[in-house]
Amino acid sequence: MSTEYEHLSREELIAQLKRRDSQTPYGLVWERKGISPDKSLNRDFVGLEPDPALSCGAAPWRNLIIEGDNYDALRNLVSTHAGEVKLIYIDPPYNTGRKDFVYNDSFFDSTNRYRHSTWLEFMYQRLRLAKDLLAKDGVIFVSIDDNELFNLGLLMNKVFGESNHIANVIWQKVYSPKNTAVHFSDDHEYVLVYAANRDIWRPNPLPRSAEQDKAYKNPDNDPRGLWTSGDLAARNYYGEGRYPITCPTGRVIDGPPAGSYWRVSRRKFDELDMDNRIWWGKEGNNTPRLKRFLSDVKQGVVPQTLWTYDAVGHTQDAKKQLNEILPKERNDDVFSTPKPLQLMDRILRLATKPGDLVLDFFAGSGTLAQAILQLNKEDGGERRFILVSSTEATQDEPDKNLCRDVCAARVSRAAEGYVSAKGEPVEGLGGGFAYARAKHIPSHRLVERLDDGLVWSFIQMKHHHPLTERAALASVSVWDGQALIYLPTTTAKMKAALRAALQAHPQAIVYTWTPAALASLVNENNLREVPADLTRGFRFGKLGGEQA
Ligand SMILES: C[S@@+](CC[C@H](N)C(=O)[O-])C[C@H]1O[C@@H](n2cnc3c(N)ncnc32)[C@H](O)[C@@H]1O
């Protein structure tokens, strides 16, 4: 219990209460003071320590899987990729009360009095970092169910702005109703969509489905291809829209049905008929209809907010897809809440172009990455991903590593190919990723030597180079016409390696711990100091932070 009011007199307390009553804010508030502080909120520097043995495919790696708490990973990413991410998809813990949420190293359940506030604080800290990562024309999709739907909606309004709300999509997640439900069978959940800026972001049209094209046929072998026919009469008043029409068989139709009008004038009708765009039925005796060719309709369709399982899969599909690529060893699922690949595919088609960077910082089993590799293979695109997944280790299971054993394992198998649960070989989709661990370094220790792999990954991330393994001497990365060099020390051997690298790349930017020692070798404008030049702009974190 707080003691900050105890010294106040009765009058002072009444005055404070009156002031508070008159200032009741509109919007979302949560009990920040009551909850136990999130241990992952810290003021440390965070670097990424690559683990080449767990990385997939040959370097350079354009994709990245980060093992660790996403608060750490996001702070790291904000200092290298602010404003760069075109699509963020997240599927956070839903706070079901059924132990789906690790908080301060143990599962969080429904008995906790502050469970909504804790969840809100947890999400708020992460979403406001995520916002800084979104490109101006970027968009975020967030999966959620009834447990936190309304809280999440208000939180998203707070972080991204109500004016940037795009849609609350309904995903029909089950294919058969639960007839044992006491009240309602819970058949759907939601995907909330917010743009960084609603005036700028636009969805890509979705490809037309076979179902939508089913109505198009070609009974008269029209050389213009498939067509469907539409009513020629409408109820809207049209001054030139009433006249008799003679069918090819000679039957005369006095006019459109009572209260309606032909949509076109007589002159236009005759033009359309001459151009074989009027359909009189097989016998040439029906009320005329207007032919509409498939080649004239928009190739894509506008996305709708209701996503049914036949179009985007259901939860059983998702489990099957995961078990197929990562067979379960025992009866337990390898991961209990994956999303279907089709759902991820729908979001990717709507919100990405082939070169875009996509982020999922609650990656779980890595479904989104598999869907990205699949779509890249299909359209030849080079969408890149950054996934963040926790180990889910708890005090009870300290060695658990979901990120390594499920997420990275699944994405590696998708990229490189695998033998399915049925024993059939499945071809790899191509692509790969670097695997790295988010590592804390207290800021006062930054001036000491950092792990060279961590420094090298930070340098490359900061300059948007794909990641490579560091070399024993001078590490060199060349990407998009820019060369980077990292020299961990300035021994004679190191300097010789630097000279050789500079011969190939005279304009390279050189990172070093001791710029003065390289002044004779490198142009001053190209020298950067570790750690200062590297950590500039890093967010050292805020504890508690403001709420309103
Ligand atoms: C609902 S699952 C995501 C499932 C994923 N969409 C899929 O298709 O597999 C949520 C994931 O977020 C992870 N998670 C929870 N808190 C996290 C945190 N602070 N940092 C990183 N990951 C976290 C959990 O371990 C869990 O795997």
The ligand as an ORCA input file, in Angstrom:
! r2SCAN-3c Opt
* xyz 0 1
  C       0.238    -17.607    -29.632
  S       1.882    -17.962    -29.768
  C       2.264    -17.508    -31.403
  C       1.984    -18.586    -32.401
  C       2.451    -18.320    -33.800
  N       1.661    -17.326    -34.451
  C       2.455    -19.589    -34.620
  O       1.802    -19.644    -35.653
  O       3.120    -20.525    -34.211
  C       2.622    -16.729    -28.804
  C       4.103    -16.930    -28.637
  O       4.658    -15.779    -28.045
  C       5.730    -16.184    -27.246
  N       6.012    -15.131    -26.270
  C       5.314    -14.808    -25.165
  N       5.896    -13.801    -24.505
  C       6.994    -13.475    -25.222
  C       8.013    -12.506    -25.045
  N       7.993    -11.662    -24.017
  N       8.992    -12.446    -25.958
  C       9.022    -13.300    -27.013
  N       8.069    -14.226    -27.239
  C       7.069    -14.312    -26.347
  C       5.254    -17.447    -26.601
  O       6.351    -18.212    -26.223
  C       4.459    -18.080    -27.728
  O       5.278    -18.952    -28.424
*
